[in-house]
Amino acid sequence: MFVLLANFVVDQYGRGVLRAAVDEGARAGAQEGNTLDDCQARAAAVTGDLLRGSLGSTVQILCGEANGTVTSRATAAFPGWLPGVPTWNVAIEGRSTREQGPS
């Protein structure tokens, strides 16, 4: 029972890191003068710092832009630690409106 609870807590931590990564990525990409590469780099830096090892090995981050909104999307699969415990597939999206300079 303890292992199941610990697995759940670690999965929640991973989800929180992905939430922070997509939010940071979208904000970085939306800053005036920045590109989607900046979005991708910032989100990858957050996950690289906080989700190392096997927990972060399945993380994929994609950034895009449409109608003045920068979107950062992260997906990951957090495997169960015991037989019979399913893999938890996570998909999280963050958005930020692109900054506009003075007209």
VMD Tcl script that draws the C-alpha trace (Angstrom):
set ca {
  {0.00 0.00 0.00}
  {2.87 2.37 0.81}
  {4.40 1.86 -2.68}
  {1.07 2.66 -4.35}
  {0.74 5.85 -2.33}
  {4.33 6.85 -3.08}
  {3.76 6.16 -6.80}
  {0.70 8.42 -6.73}
  {2.60 11.23 -4.98}
  {5.47 11.04 -7.48}
  {3.01 11.09 -10.39}
  {1.36 14.19 -8.93}
  {4.78 15.82 -8.60}
  {5.49 15.01 -12.27}
  {2.18 16.55 -13.31}
  {2.99 19.69 -11.33}
  {6.37 19.98 -13.03}
  {4.72 19.67 -16.44}
  {2.21 22.37 -15.48}
  {5.05 24.71 -14.48}
  {7.00 23.87 -17.65}
  {4.16 24.63 -20.07}
  {3.28 27.85 -18.25}
  {6.91 29.01 -18.23}
  {7.36 28.01 -21.86}
  {4.25 29.82 -23.07}
  {5.21 32.98 -21.16}
  {8.76 32.90 -22.56}
  {7.54 32.39 -26.12}
  {4.97 35.20 -25.82}
  {7.46 37.88 -24.80}
  {8.07 40.53 -27.41}
  {10.98 39.56 -29.64}
  {11.00 35.90 -28.56}
  {10.19 32.92 -30.76}
  {8.73 29.48 -30.37}
  {12.29 28.25 -29.89}
  {12.40 30.32 -26.70}
  {9.16 28.66 -25.60}
  {10.58 25.22 -26.28}
  {13.90 25.97 -24.58}
  {12.32 27.36 -21.41}
  {9.87 24.48 -21.03}
  {12.66 21.96 -21.64}
  {14.85 23.70 -19.05}
  {12.14 23.40 -16.39}
  {11.53 19.72 -17.06}
  {15.25 19.03 -17.35}
  {15.90 20.61 -13.97}
  {13.00 18.99 -12.12}
  {12.23 15.68 -13.88}
  {15.43 13.75 -14.31}
  {15.88 10.04 -14.89}
  {13.18 7.66 -15.97}
  {10.33 9.90 -14.80}
  {11.30 12.58 -17.32}
  {12.33 10.24 -20.13}
  {8.92 10.22 -21.81}
  {8.27 13.96 -21.67}
  {7.61 15.66 -25.00}
  {7.03 19.39 -25.35}
  {5.69 21.19 -28.38}
  {5.13 24.93 -28.81}
  {2.90 26.61 -31.34}
  {1.23 29.92 -32.07}
  {-2.14 30.85 -33.50}
  {-4.08 34.13 -33.46}
  {-1.59 35.87 -31.17}
  {-1.61 33.11 -28.55}
  {1.47 31.02 -27.79}
  {0.66 27.48 -26.71}
  {2.99 25.03 -25.00}
  {1.86 21.40 -24.70}
  {3.57 18.67 -22.70}
  {2.81 14.96 -22.78}
  {4.32 12.20 -20.67}
  {3.69 8.65 -19.54}
  {4.44 7.92 -15.88}
  {4.66 4.14 -15.45}
  {3.32 2.28 -12.46}
  {5.92 0.89 -10.08}
  {4.19 -2.43 -9.46}
  {2.62 -4.98 -11.79}
  {-1.02 -4.16 -12.30}
  {-0.58 -0.44 -11.64}
  {-1.39 1.29 -14.93}
  {0.75 3.88 -16.67}
  {-0.56 7.39 -16.13}
  {-0.63 9.33 -19.40}
  {-0.57 13.09 -18.91}
  {-1.20 15.92 -21.38}
  {-1.05 19.52 -20.17}
  {-1.29 22.76 -22.10}
  {-0.28 26.30 -21.22}
  {-1.18 29.47 -23.13}
  {-0.08 33.05 -23.15}
  {-1.05 36.03 -25.28}
  {1.81 37.39 -27.36}
  {3.09 40.75 -26.13}
  {2.76 43.63 -28.56}
  {5.17 46.53 -28.68}
  {4.01 50.14 -28.77}
  {2.23 51.02 -31.98}
}
mol new
graphics top color blue
foreach p $ca { graphics top sphere $p radius 0.5 }
foreach p [lrange $ca 0 end-1] q [lrange $ca 1 end] { graphics top cylinder $p $q radius 0.2 }
display resetview
